Amino acid sequence: MASRPKDVVLVAGGAGFIGSNLVDRLLERGADVVVLDNLQTGRAENLAHLRGREGFDFVEHDVTEQLPQSLDGRGFTHVFNLACAASPPAYQADPEHTMLTNVLGSRNLLRFAEGQRARYLLASTSEVYGDPEVHPQREDYRGWTSCTGPRACYDEGKRAAETLAFDFDRAGRVDVRVVRIFNTYGPRMDPDDGRVVSNVICQALSGTPVTIYGDGSQTRSFCYVDDLVEGILRLMAYDGPQPGPVNIGNPQELTVSDLVERVLRLTGSTSAVTNRPLPVDDPRRRRPDIGLAGSLLQWSPRVSLEQGLAATIPYFAGQLGDARPAFDFGGGQAQPLPLAAAE
């Protein structure tokens, strides 16, 4: 029997939080992986453990520029586009580049996938729903976004990237998959990325006041990174008719205040809580409807918030140089999950 051809995978943005976790899983599955990253928000340390590993290569490059000729002739079978700053402070720092990454970068990667005859997956975002008037958010909801606000470079950039992807697919140029990622957390998040999970954990561990923007009643749904990566891989492998965008996230909804209370309890922190004004265009509610992912991919999240936080807090403690904290759930000490625990 003939053996299955080896997957040869390009991961744009593979030095980032989600991208590097995805790269690990691809290598575990036997794929050859090339990471393309400009290291604007991605971190070389996320890939340091792979240096010298057979089947892994890293190319420092900005996807807004023409892709390097060194990628030609490698026979890529799959292209994952995760190339974009994803936290508000990072993408708002250079909004022009954020928009161009989503538009020019997506075009460059789509054309590359077309030339390689590779399947292409775009990492889109729940931000395309804006501050939603429909709850929970289904893929057929068209969103309530501002095209002029400070978040628009990312929100509207991702909407444009989806448009390009589906135009290429409709024209028969590239076989496309689009995942809409909801709030994700886990090891390899940048402690300074400005998102709520990293902010709250780092502030709690360092003993500084924990910041809640607004009154804390706004809701989010937090998905552990292993669960997300599994959903992304299943969507890329899906061979049926074009499914359109697919939500991947955890439908367990909780308030930001609830998240803060859990983190303070798990870390044993005595940090005070301080409130600041809610940022412009910050969504009041966010929860995915994952019915399509369930029926199409037989996917649902498996890692509870308590388990995920127990795996994430020690990572941030290490990043901050603190001693590893203990977690008492009333039944003994919880152990952090291995990277592939959600398989």
C-alpha positions in Angstrom: 0.0 0.0 0.0 1.3 3.4 -0.9 2.2 5.6 2.0 0.4 8.9 2.5 2.4 11.9 1.1 3.9 14.0 3.9 2.2 17.3 4.6 4.4 20.3 3.9 3.0 23.3 5.8 3.6 27.0 5.8 2.5 28.8 9.0 2.5 32.6 8.6 2.5 34.1 12.1 3.9 30.8 13.5 6.0 32.5 16.2 2.9 33.9 17.9 0.9 32.5 20.8 -1.5 30.4 18.8 0.8 29.9 15.8 3.6 28.3 17.9 1.2 26.0 19.6 -0.2 25.0 16.2 3.4 24.4 14.9 4.1 22.0 17.7 1.0 20.0 17.0 1.8 19.9 13.2 5.3 18.6 13.9 3.9 16.0 16.3 1.7 14.7 13.5 4.7 14.3 11.2 4.4 17.4 8.9 7.3 19.4 7.6 6.7 23.0 8.8 8.0 26.3 7.7 7.2 29.3 9.9 7.0 32.7 8.3 7.0 35.6 10.8 8.3 39.2 11.0 8.6 38.9 14.8 6.6 42.1 15.2 4.4 40.5 17.9 5.6 36.9 17.5 8.5 35.8 19.8 11.5 33.8 18.8 11.5 32.2 22.2 8.2 30.5 21.3 10.1 28.4 18.8 13.4 28.1 20.5 12.8 24.5 21.5 12.5 23.6 17.8 15.9 24.9 16.7 17.7 22.3 14.7 14.7 19.9 14.6 14.3 18.0 11.4 11.3 19.1 9.4 11.3 22.6 10.9 12.4 25.8 9.3 12.0 29.5 10.2 12.0 32.4 7.7 11.8 36.0 9.1 9.6 37.9 6.7 6.7 40.4 6.6 3.8 39.0 4.6 2.9 42.5 3.3 6.0 42.1 1.1 6.3 39.7 -1.8 7.0 36.2 -0.3 10.7 35.1 -0.5 11.8 33.0 -3.5 13.3 30.5 -1.0 9.8 29.2 -0.4 9.3 28.2 -4.0 9.7 24.5 -5.0 9.0 23.1 -1.6 5.6 21.6 -2.6 3.5 23.1 0.2 0.2 21.3 0.8 -1.3 23.6 3.4 -1.0 27.3 4.2 -2.1 28.7 7.6 -2.5 32.4 7.7 -2.2 33.6 11.3 -0.1 36.6 10.5 -1.5 39.6 12.3 -1.2 41.4 15.7 -4.2 40.2 17.6 -4.3 42.2 20.9 -5.7 45.8 20.8 -2.6 47.5 22.1 -0.5 45.7 19.5 -2.7 46.2 16.5 -3.5 49.8 17.4 0.2 50.7 17.7 0.5 50.6 13.9 -3.0 50.5 12.5 -1.8 51.0 8.9 0.4 47.9 9.1 -2.4 46.0 10.7 -4.8 46.7 7.9 -2.2 46.0 5.2 -1.3 42.7 6.9 -4.9 41.6 6.6 -5.3 42.8 3.0 -1.9 42.7 1.3 -0.7 39.9 3.4 -3.8 37.8 2.8 -3.5 38.5 -1.0 0.2 37.4 -1.0 -0.5 34.2 0.9 -3.6 33.4 -1.2 -1.6 33.8 -4.4 1.2 31.7 -2.9 -1.3 28.9 -2.0 -2.7 29.1 -5.5 0.7 28.6 -7.0 1.4 25.7 -4.7 -2.1 24.2 -5.1 -2.2 24.2 -1.3 -5.3 24.4 0.9 -5.4 27.8 2.7 -6.8 28.5 6.2 -7.4 32.1 7.4 -7.4 32.8 11.1 -10.2 35.3 11.3 -11.8 36.5 14.5 -14.9 37.0 16.6 -14.1 40.7 16.3 -15.9 40.6 12.9 -19.1 40.5 14.9 -18.2 43.8 16.6 -20.4 44.7 19.6 -23.0 42.2 18.7 -26.8 42.7 18.9 -27.4 39.0 18.4 -26.3 36.6 21.2 -24.8 34.1 21.0 -23.1 34.8 17.7 -23.7 32.5 14.8 -21.7 32.5 11.6 -24.6 34.0 9.6 -24.8 37.1 11.9 -23.3 40.0 9.9 -22.1 41.9 12.9 -22.3 45.4 14.4 -18.9 47.0 13.8 -17.5 50.5 13.4 -15.4 51.1 10.3 -14.0 54.4 11.8 -13.1 53.5 15.4 -9.7 52.6 16.8 -10.4 48.9 16.5 -11.4 49.0 12.9 -7.9 48.4 11.5 -8.2 44.9 12.9 -12.0 44.2 12.8 -12.5 45.6 9.2 -9.1 44.2 8.2 -10.2 40.7 9.1 -13.6 41.2 7.3 -11.7 42.2 4.2 -9.4 39.2 4.6 -12.4 36.9 4.7 -13.8 38.6 1.5 -10.5 38.0 -0.3 -10.4 34.3 0.8 -14.0 33.5 -0.3 -13.4 35.4 -3.6 -10.4 33.2 -4.3 -12.5 30.1 -3.4 -15.5 31.1 -5.5 -13.2 31.6 -8.5 -11.8 28.1 -8.1 -8.3 29.5 -7.4 -7.7 28.2 -3.8 -9.5 25.7 -1.6 -10.2 27.9 1.5 -11.1 27.4 5.1 -11.9 30.3 7.5 -12.0 30.0 11.3 -13.4 32.7 13.5 -11.4 32.6 16.7 -13.0 33.6 20.0 -11.0 34.6 23.1 -8.2 32.2 23.6 -5.7 31.8 26.4 -2.9 29.5 27.5 0.9 29.1 27.6 3.0 31.4 25.3 0.7 34.4 25.6 2.8 37.5 25.8 2.6 38.9 29.3 2.4 42.4 27.9 -0.1 41.8 25.1 -2.8 43.7 26.9 -5.6 41.1 26.8 -7.7 40.4 29.8 -6.4 36.9 30.8 -2.7 37.9 30.6 -3.4 41.3 32.3 -5.3 39.8 35.2 -2.9 36.9 35.8 0.2 39.0 35.6 -1.2 41.7 37.9 -2.4 39.1 40.4 1.0 37.3 40.5 2.9 40.5 40.8 0.7 41.9 43.6 -0.2 45.0 41.7 -3.9 46.2 41.4 -5.9 44.2 39.0 -7.5 46.4 36.4 -11.1 45.9 35.3 -12.2 48.0 32.4 -15.8 49.2 32.8 -17.9 47.7 35.6 -16.8 44.1 34.9 -20.3 43.0 33.8 -19.2 42.6 30.2 -18.8 38.9 29.2 -16.3 36.8 27.4 -16.0 33.1 26.5 -12.4 31.8 27.0 -11.1 28.8 25.1 -7.9 27.0 26.1 -5.3 27.0 23.3 -5.1 23.2 22.9 -8.9 23.1 22.2 -8.6 25.9 19.7 -5.7 24.2 17.8 -7.6 21.0 17.6 -10.5 22.8 16.1 -8.3 24.6 13.6 -6.7 21.4 12.5 -10.0 19.7 12.0 -11.3 22.6 9.9 -8.2 22.5 7.7 -8.7 18.7 7.2 -12.4 19.0 6.4 -12.9 17.7 2.9 -16.6 18.5 2.4 -18.2 21.4 0.5 -17.2 24.9 1.3 -18.6 25.4 4.8 -18.1 29.2 5.1 -16.6 30.7 8.2 -16.7 28.4 11.3 -16.7 29.7 14.9 -14.1 28.0 17.2 -14.4 29.0 20.9 -15.7 28.0 24.2 -19.4 28.8 24.7 -19.1 29.0 28.5 -19.8 32.7 29.1 -18.7 34.6 32.2 -18.2 38.1 33.3 -14.8 39.8 33.5 -15.4 40.2 37.2 -16.0 36.5 37.5 -12.7 35.8 35.7 -10.9 38.1 38.1 -12.3 36.4 41.1 -11.2 33.0 39.9 -7.7 34.2 39.1 -7.3 35.8 42.5 -8.5 32.6 44.2 -6.2 30.3 42.2 -3.1 32.5 42.6 -3.8 33.3 46.3 -3.3 36.9 45.4 -4.3 39.8 47.7 -4.2 42.3 44.8 -6.8 45.1 45.0 -9.2 45.6 42.1 -9.4 48.9 40.3 -11.8 50.0 37.6 -11.0 52.1 34.5 -13.2 53.4 31.7 -14.2 50.8 29.1 -12.2 51.2 25.8 -14.0 52.6 22.7 -16.0 49.9 20.8 -15.2 47.2 23.4 -17.9 44.5 23.0 -20.3 44.1 25.9 -21.0 40.4 25.2 -19.1 37.7 23.4 -20.1 34.1 23.2 -19.8 31.7 20.2 -22.5 29.5 18.8 -20.4 26.4 18.0 -23.2 24.3 16.5 -21.6 24.3 13.1 -18.2 23.2 14.5 -20.0 20.4 16.3 -21.9 19.1 13.3 -19.2 19.7 10.7 -16.1 18.8 12.6 -17.4 16.9 15.7 -15.5 19.4 17.7 -16.3 20.9 21.1 -13.9 22.3 23.8 -12.7 19.8 26.4 -10.6 21.8 28.8 -12.5 23.6 31.6 -11.6 27.1 32.6 -10.2 25.9 35.9 -8.0 23.3 34.2 -6.9 25.8 31.6 -6.0 28.5 34.2 -4.1 25.9 36.2 -2.0 25.3 33.1 -1.6 28.9 32.3 -0.8 30.6 35.6 2.5 28.7 36.1 3.6 29.8 32.6 3.1 33.4 33.5 4.8 32.9 36.9 7.8 31.7 35.0 7.7 34.6 32.6 7.6 37.0 35.6 10.4 35.1 37.4 8.2 34.1 40.3 8.1 30.7 42.1 5.6 28.3 40.7 2.3 28.8 42.5 0.2 26.0 44.0 -3.5 25.6 43.1 -5.9 24.2 45.7 -9.3 23.2 44.3 -10.3 21.5 47.5 -9.3 18.1 46.3 -5.5 18.4 46.1 -3.2 20.2 43.8 -4.2 20.6 40.2 -1.5 19.7 37.6 -1.0 21.8 34.5 -2.1 20.2 31.3 0.4 19.0 28.7 0.4 20.9 25.4 -1.7 18.2 23.7 -4.1 17.4 26.5 -7.1 18.3 24.4 -6.5 15.6 21.8 
